[in-house]
Amino acid sequence: MKLLILGSNGQVGHCLAEQAESKGFDFSATNSSQLDITDFQKVRQTVESVNPTIVINATAYTNVEKAEDEPEKAFEVNSDSVGNLARICSQKNIPLIHISTDYVFDGTREGYYKETDTVNPINAYGRSKLAGETAVAENTDKYVILRTSWVFGRHGKNFVKTMLNLFRSRDELTVINDQIGGPTFAGDIASAILKIAEVLDDTPDFSEWGIFNFSGKEDVSWYEFAKSIYESSRKEQLITKDVSIRPIPASMFKTKAARPLNSKLDLSRIKSVFNISASDWKSEIDNNIEYYLQ
Ligand SMILES: NC(=O)c1ccc[n+]([C@@H]2O[C@H](COP(=O)([O-])OP(=O)(O)OC[C@H]3O[C@@H](n4cnc5c(N)ncnc54)[C@H](OP(=O)(O)O)[C@@H]3O)[C@@H](O)[C@H]2O)c1
């Protein structure tokens, strides 16, 4: 098996390259300065020269707020380029593993979202990612799309690092308590993707192509997630002063982009097809919080 990993400087892409290396996989990885995913010709040339057995796309335009001001850029990276990549993969009969988001949903459902539930994104980023899912499905048959949520990794910007910085600089802060979702460790997304790649490689007649949810459990609010980060950082003495964290509704926290109130994902499909279990976000926070302090 030979992997081509695109976007190796992102939270997930970095973990993918790191784990592929440590597991001794044959792989080639490109970051945004080596390969711009919007350069259709260069993407084709790269796939042709690397000649991978599986392509993994970890590139994305992920700035949810900025996407409201420049949706065309979000669509260029998250949809047009993904369609082009899927077309190339299809022509060369190479399976494509792509990553999508809980933000394809509007969050009004009660309970857990299944892969087949109605999509209805409520911000520009979510619309661009949904267009990317559609572009994959329209251009190739052999694809796995992993829909994930609330990603945090040791490499890159994320909520965990933002909270740690705020705990250091503030004595009190407010955090949203009515948006519920599954924080997902980037390292667990990478492990899941590499496991999927191995299954695809070992199963020539694989037929369960399509969308798979993958997230951390237990689902929590941002406020509960912040409290966990705080407790771990106090326990490890990374933060040595008291910080008062107060819950507030999303309606009191003004943002350009609306976000779904419910992002809880049902993980039964990925368990039954690939035997992959939920990301254990709490263990990563409890055991490795020091890696997030910058
Ligand atoms: N972050 C989340 O909370 C979250 C939640 C749900 C789903 N997801 C999805 O999970 C996947 C991985 O997200 P992540 O958190 O790892 O994102 P990330 O850290 O923002 O990484 C995305 C990577 O894509 C690269 N990129 C952007 N535009 C590019 C272009 N034109 N050509 C080549 N590379 C380009 C970026 O390059 P630079 O390094 O130059 O910026 C960055 O390294 C994405 O599909 C995302 O939509 C993320």
The ligand as an ORCA input file, in Angstrom:
! r2SCAN-3c Opt
* xyz 0 1
  N     -10.997     21.826     13.052
  C     -12.207     21.367     13.381
  O     -12.736     21.633     14.466
  C     -12.942     20.456     12.427
  C     -14.240     20.020     12.790
  C     -14.903     19.149     11.924
  C     -14.306     18.742     10.742
  N     -13.068     19.219     10.423
  C     -12.475     18.779      9.159
  O     -11.347     17.981      9.465
  C     -10.365     18.116      8.449
  C      -9.029     18.439      9.061
  O      -9.170     19.657      9.791
  P      -7.973     20.269     10.630
  O      -8.525     20.702     11.930
  O      -6.790     19.365     10.553
  O      -7.713     21.584      9.751
  P      -6.448     22.541      9.734
  O      -5.595     22.318     10.922
  O      -6.968     23.896      9.431
  O      -5.644     21.987      8.471
  C      -6.080     22.187      7.174
  C      -4.856     22.180      6.295
  O      -5.297     22.426      4.965
  C      -4.334     23.233      4.370
  N      -4.848     23.985      3.242
  C      -5.721     25.008      3.230
  N      -5.888     25.463      1.978
  C      -5.095     24.694      1.185
  C      -4.805     24.682     -0.200
  N      -5.365     25.559     -1.048
  N      -3.927     23.773     -0.668
  C      -3.326     22.891      0.167
  N      -3.558     22.855      1.493
  C      -4.434     23.759      1.999
  C      -3.878     24.192      5.456
  O      -2.636     24.718      5.072
  P      -1.815     25.781      5.981
  O      -1.043     24.921      6.933
  O      -0.959     26.507      5.003
  O      -2.842     26.636      6.645
  C      -3.838     23.277      6.654
  O      -2.560     22.720      6.850
  C     -10.905     19.174      7.486
  O     -11.524     18.535      6.407
  C     -11.940     19.910      8.299
  O     -12.936     20.493      7.502
  C     -12.369     20.049     11.242
*
